[in-house]
Structure formats: structure tokens, C-alpha cells
Amino acid sequence: MSVVARARRIVVKVGSSLVTNEGRGVDAEAIGNWSRQLAALARQGRELVMVSSGAIAEGMKRLGWTTRPRELHELQAAAAVGQMGLVQMYETLLREQGMASAQVLLTHADLADRERYLNARSTLLTLLGLHVIPVINENDTVVNDEIKFGDNDTLGALVANLVEADVLVILTDQPGLYSADPRKDTAATLITEARAGDPALERMAGGAGSAIGRGGMLTKVLAAKRAAGSGASTVIASGREPDVLLRLAGGEPIGSALLAATPKQTARKRWMLDHLQLRGAVTVDDGAAAKVRDEGKSLLPVGVTAVAGDFERGDVIAVRMADGTEIARGLSNYAASEARRIARQPSARIAEILGYVNELEMIHRTNLVRL
């Protein structure tokens, strides 16, 4: 059975050639096809995020350019012009399917900075909760190195980590990952299933992307490796297959499934424990300690008795009992200065005290790992 069949939250990445008619501008028929399949999956109760390439290719078409420019400012101009048509097309065709959509432009820096990471995560999860399909692209217009070095395969993996997706589906113009380049080796075979992160996969992948896009199979293998770090498996499949998303969701094995070796929750715990630096701590009362330690509940401000350190929203902090025993770690929804003001207070008073509410919890249970 396809890993997509078991997935509730799915990130779909489509390459430029699949949405721009091989570079001849936005392909309304193709985007209409993706919109129809996304809407059908949404009606099954699944949550969808679309990471779509194509802005630069559409901008080239609108500007009358036949070859991809080399100058950075020209690439940025093409992205700015093309983004208009790309998002307009998604909005129109998703609305025809009865689905609301939203444009989200991200940079890698948004996901590297912890506070911006949390803000982006909160926005995307709110959109999914409202049954809105986010259409995401890199903010190529303003970030220099995203055009020069970035690719939407990597962005798709980062988004999968951001929203804790069950699976990342990378749709391309190739059937999947082969054991060798099938254009050069007639004995090359399609890899139907493998472990994401296996070094052998990187040796198999290679070759540049299409003339329109910038990614190749190697970027997709590396994206699968990155997504697996948070427990998301990846499927690399041909976007030319009829109803490929619906068939994958129906259990049909299509393309290459690169499976995450670590369950999602375990991977998240390992990430929280091993890769984040503590910036402060909160001390909690016995009642809050019991809920966090024994029941895995979120930490509310009312249970916090003291705040130590100088941390910002999104920093990792320790949760300690009165005797100093550390019972958990997590991402704080509030800076230390804010935490001190709302400590011992019910969540209903956060807006009154601070004038705004980031979250009702000091640390949400999904951003908290018990020790």
C-alpha cells in the first residue's frame, strides 16, 4: 500500500515543467488538474499543502524571454511578474473546486530563525484548520541566494518538517528514482521502495534538472532525507501519470517511495533533545508538572511559578520542578519578559496583560518533549 494512503497531512511539490507547459507560461489545464485532485483529497478529510514551482517560468513568458536569464536582478524581476499569474491561476481553479486557497511566500531564513519558524508554522496550521489549501513558493523576489542556490524540492521538505506532514509527494517529469541514469544505462531499474537517507540513493541520483526548472533527481533524494528527519516519508513520482495523487491516496504504488526509518514522534523528540540549545527555563508547580510529565499535556502559564534566562519566542527552554529536576524541554511561545508577566495567570488573561495572544499555552504539547 502506498504511504500516501495512510497519510492525513500531505505536502505536494510540483515542478515547473508540470505547471508551465514546459516553460510556455502557466498551464491552466495542468493547474486545473492539480486543483481537482487536491480538492478531492480534501473532501476525504486530508490536509493539503501545495509547494509549486513555476513563477520564474511564467514571468519569462510574460516578459517575452525565451531563455532563463543569468543576471540576479532579472531572475528576481521574472519571479515578481510570474508570481502574479501563478497564484491567480491556483486561486481561480481551486475556487472552482469549492476550495479556499492562500499564498505563502517563504525563504529558508524564515525556517531557520526560530521565532519566524513558529510564526510560519502557526499560520500554516491555522490555514489547514480552516480547510484552506496553502500554495507555497520561495520568496525569490527579495532573497538573493534562494534563486542562486535554492530549489523547491528542499523547500517542500522544510515545509513537511514545519507542519509535521505524514508524507511529502514530489511530482516530476520522471517516473521516479532509477538505479542509474536510464538514458545512459539500459539496465537501469526503477527503485520502488528504499530507506530515505540511504547513501546509495545519492550515488544513484544525478544529472541536472530540466531547462525550465533547476532541480534534479539528487535534490529530490536529498529532500527525502531531510523530510525523514522529522518522520515524513517521501514519494517521487511522475506528474504525467493520470490522477497520480488520487491513485497514490487510493493505495496504488507509483514511483519511488523513500521511507522514513524513524516514526514521526520519535524523530521530533530526537530533534528537540539533540539539536537545540537551551536558552532558559521555567519552574512549574506540582499540578502542572503532573500534567506535563505524566499526561503529556501542554504547559499553561497558570502552572509556571518562575522564569529563568533571557529567551525569545521560539527558543528551547527547560521545564523544571521546584527542586530543580528537569522534566521536559520545549519551544516557548513567549519571550522571557512576556513569560514573567503571564506566569501564574490563566490563559484567558494573556490578552489583557500583554495586549495580544501568541498562543494560549506557554509550550504546546506538540512542541514539548518529556524527559
N, C-alpha and C positions, 0 to 999 in steps of 0.2 A: 504493500500500500504506500502511496506517495506520502511523504512527510507533510505535504500541504493539506492532505485530507484531515489530519488531526489538528491542524493549526486554527486558532481563533484569531490571532493578530498577525497580519501578513504585511510585509513590506515588499512592494513590487517595483523593480527598477527596469525601465525600458530604455534601450539605446537610441541614438539619434536616427539611425537608418530605419528604425521601426516606427517613427512618428513623423518623419520629414520626407517621406517618399524619396529615399536615397539622396537627400540634400536639396530637393526641388521645392522646399518650403513645407509648412505644416500640412500633413496629410489628414484631411478631415475624416476620411473613411477609416483610416487606421485608428485615430484617436476615438472615433465613434465606437469602434470595435472594442477598444480597451475600456471605454466608459460603460458599455453594455455589460461586459464581463465583471467589472468592478461592482456595478450596481446589483448584479445577480448574486454575487458573493455576499454583499452587504445584506441582502434580503435573507440570506441563510444565517444571519447573526454574526458574521465575521467582521472584524475591524480591519480596514484597509488604509495603507499609506502608499501613495504613488510617488516615486522618485523618477522624474522624467528628464531626459536629455532633450536637446533639440533647439534651445534658444539661439545659440550662435548660428546654427544651420539656417534657421528661419530668418535671422537677421541678415545673413548673407544674401538670401533670396530677395528680401525686401529692399536691400541696398543695391541689388544687381551685381553682386560679386560672384564670380564662378569658381574662385579658388580661395581656400581658407587663408586669411591674412596672417602675416608673421608679427607685425607690429602690435604691441600690447594694447595701445590705446584703440586700435582698430578692432581688436577682438572684444574689448570692453564695449565699444560702440555697437558692435553686432549683437552682443548679448543683450544690451539695453533695448535695442529695437526689436529683437526677436522674442524677448520675454513677453512683450505685449500680445503678440499673435498666439504664442503657445498657450498662455494661461487663458486667454479669451476663448480659445477653442475648447479647452478642457471644461471651463465653466459652462459654456453653452451646451455641450454634448452630455455632460453629467446631469445638468438640469433637465434635459430632455428625458433622461432615465429616472427622474424623480429624486436625484441625489444632490445634496448641497456640497460645495467644494470650497477650499480655501487655498490661497497661495502662501507658501512659506519659503523664504529665501534664507539659506544658511551658509555659513562659512565653517571651515574646520576650527577656526578660532572660537566660534560660538560653542562648540562642543568640547573644547579644551579648557576653557575658563569655567570653573565650577558653578559660579552664580548664573552665568548665561546658559550653561548646560541645564540647570534646574528650571530656569525660565522657559527655555525651549521645550523641555520635557513637559512642564505643566501645561503649556499652550497646546501641544500636540495631544496629550491625553484628554484635555478638555474638549478639543475638537472631535476626537474619537467618541467621547461620551455623548456628544451632541449629534452623533451619526453623520458627521461631516467628513469628507474624504480630503485630506491634505495633499496638495500637489507640490512637491518639494524640488527645488533646484539649488545649485550653488549660486551664491551672490557674485557672479563673475564680473558684474559691472564695477564693483568697488574694491575687490580684493585681488591684488596683482598675482600672487603665487597660486591662487586657485585655478586660474586659467593655464598658467605655465606648467603646474605640476599636478593639479587636482584632476580627479575623474569621478564620475557619478557612481561607479561601482563601489569605490571606497565610501562615498557619501551614503550610499544605500546601506552599507554595513554599519556605519556610525549611527544612522537613524534606527536601524534594527536594535542596536545596543541601547540607544536613547529611550525607545518606547518599550523595551523588553519584548520584542516580537518573538513569535514562535518560529517563524521561518522567513528567510529572505529569498525572493524569487528574482533572479537576474535573467531577463529576456534579451536575447541577442539574435544575430542573423546566422548563428551556427547551431547545429543540433545539440551541442554540449561540449564537454571536455573529452578529447581523444588521447590515447596513449602516446601518440606522436602526431605531427602535422599531417593530416590526411592528404594534403595537396602534394606532399613530397614522399610520403610513405604509404604505399597501397595496403600494407599490413596493419595500419593503424586501426584501433578498435575504440568504440565509444565506451567511456568509463561510466557505467550506470550508477554505481554506488561506491563511495570511498569515505574515509575519515577526513574531515576538514582539518587542515593543518599538517597533513602528511607531507613531508618534504619531497616525496616522489612526485606529488602533483605539480609542484612548482617546476620540476625538471621537465615534466610532460608539456606544460603550458608554454607558450611563446608566440612570437610574431606580433606585429603591430596591429592596431585597430584598422577600421575602415578609413577611407579618405575623408569621411564626414565626421566620424567620432574620433576619440583619442584613446580609448581603452582597447585592450587586447585580452586574450584569454588569461594571461598572467594576472592582470589586475582583478579579474573575477575570482581566480583561485585565492589570491591574497585577501580579497574582500570576504570570501567564505571563511578563511582563517580568522579574520578579525571578528566576524559575526559570531563564530563559535566560541569566542572568549566570553560571551555573555549567555551562551547556551542555545543560540539560534542556529539551526541547520540552514543550508543554502541549496537551492535548486537552480542549476544553469540549464536553460532550455531555449529552444528556438521560438521566437515570437512569430515565426511564419506558420507554425502549427495552428490549424483551426481550433478556436476556443481553447487555447492551451491552458489558460488559468482555470477554466471550469473543469476541464478534464483532469488537471492536477488535483484540484479540490475534490474531485469525484473518486480519487484513488488511483488514477492511471499513472504508471511510472513513465515519465517523459524526461528526456535529457539526462543530466548528471546530478545525482543527489550527493552532496558533501555534508556528511552528518556531524553534528557537534558531539564530541565524546563526553561532555560534561552536562548534566542536567542544568536547566536554567537557574534554579535557585542556588544550587551548589556553586555554579560559576560566579554568580553575583556575590555570594558570601566570600569566595576566594578573592575576588576583585576588591571588595571592601576591606578585607583583612590585610592583604599583602601589598597593595599598591597605593594606598592613600595615607598621607601624613596627618597625624592628629594635630589639630590647631587649638584645641581647648577641651573643656569637659563641663558637664552638668552633673550635679548631685541630685538624686531623686529620693522621695520618701518611700516608705516600705510598700505602700499601696501601688505606686507607680512601678516600683521595682518588680513586684509580683506580676503585674500585667505585662511588662516588657519581657522579663526573664522567663516566666512560666507559661504565658499565654501568647507571646509573640505579638502583642498589641502595639499600636503606635504610642509614642510618648507625647502626652499633652502638657501644655505649660503649667497647668494646675499642680502637676506632680513634681515640678522642679523646685528644689529648695535653695540651690546655689549655682552660680555660673563662674567658671574659671577660664582665663585665657582671653585672647583678643582675636576671635574668629569672625569670619564673614559668612553670609548666607551661602550655603553650598559646601562649606568646609566640613571635613570629617571631624567629629568630636566624640569623646568618650562619655559613656553614661555610667555613673558610679553611684554606689550606695553610700550611706553616711560614714561607714568605716573605711571608705576609700576603695573598696572592691569594685573593679571594673566588670560590668555585666553585659555591656553591649557597646557597639560603635555605630555611628550613622551620620548621614548628611543632614546638617542643621538647616531648617527652613528660615531661620532668623540669625542675624548677626549677634555677637555677644552683647552689644549695647542694647539691642532690642530684647534679647532673651532676659536680661536683668530686669527690664521694665515689666515684662509679662509673666515672670516667674511667680508661681503661687496663684495665678489668676485663671479663671475659667476661660475657655476659648471664646465664649460669647463676648468677652470684654476686650479682645485684642484690638478690634477696630476703634473702640472708644479710647484705648490707651495710646495706640500708635498712630491712629488716623487712617489705617489701611490694614488689610489682611493679606499676607502671602499665602499661608495655609492655616488650617485650624490646628494642626499638630506642630509641636516643636520638631519632632522627627517622625516622618511617616513610616509605617511598618515595612513598606517596600524598599525604603532606603535605610533600613536598620538591620544589623546582623547581631545575633546574640552570641556571647562567648561561652 
